[in-house]
Amino acid sequence: MSEAADRRAPTMADVAKVAGVSHQTVSRVLSDHPNVRESTRTRVREVIAELDYRPNQAARALVTKRSRTLGVVAANTTLYGPASILAGLEHAARDKGYLIATVSLDELSETALRKALEHLAAWGVEGGVVMTPHERTVTALLRLAAPFPIVTVEGGHDLDVPGVALDQYAGARMVTEHLLSLGHSSVWHVAGPREWLEAEGRFQGWRAALDDAGAPVPQYLSGDWSAASGYQAGKLLAAAHAGLDRASRPTAVFVANDHMALGVLRALREAGLRVPEDVAVAGFDGLPESDYFAPPLTTVRQDFAAIGRAGVELLLQRIEDPSTAPVHTTLPPELVVRSSTGAPAGR
């Protein structure tokens, strides 16, 4: 057996012996207890690094009653937005010394949400983030008594529950107003599934921008967030462009996410329409690949890392003091203008 394989992992007792302090002092340093002299704290940390000592988190949890684990209830994590938010939460939790335990919802129902919360409670999580992008899960959360502190991400601002969300409405207004400012008489819309809160917020922002500008409001098209559904909507846009008179045909379209915008771009190209000369196209989400679409896509970028940090920080505050009034944090979007949007032909 090699020396490396035979060598046992250092223990807290080993750290205490080398540092010349008690076992309890090492424990206090590990838990950032204030009643430790700074010189002692520095010496213990040096020994921890020298021995490459790693605390047994399971044992610490038994002593401190803290699992250092946060739970996440998520849905549709195969989609870019939810997957990116989950990654943001995991990174933010790790930076704070926590692990993430995730339960994915098989269906959007109160029963599934209750079982997910019970599952996380059995794992001993200290608190949970519920990603509630659907109206049904928001309504269900309102009726459930959570077994630990809860915050919501991307939904739930209408509930008496702390939450973090991007300002979907403001982002949609921003991109619609950008298209109108280029000289388009109106802006068409390919909406996401209306039961999604993000889709509804983007729809309402688009509609409000047109109403405030006194612009005609075209009949919106629907998709399911996929590029395939965007492609089908793009074929309808191309047909409208060919069949309507010059004043009514679509010359600009705001698509509710970048994946659907990719499908729209392909359908327009196959129909012989130029982007942006014939139809300007803008998306939402800030997909990293959107800069490499043909042409590069104007989009509304979400800072998923910031969403994750805000969600974890809000949850940790809630764990420390569950009695505080619910805080709702709304983060601003960013408009990224690229060459898929421009003035209509002839201007």
Disulfide bonds with the S-S distance in Angstrom:
none
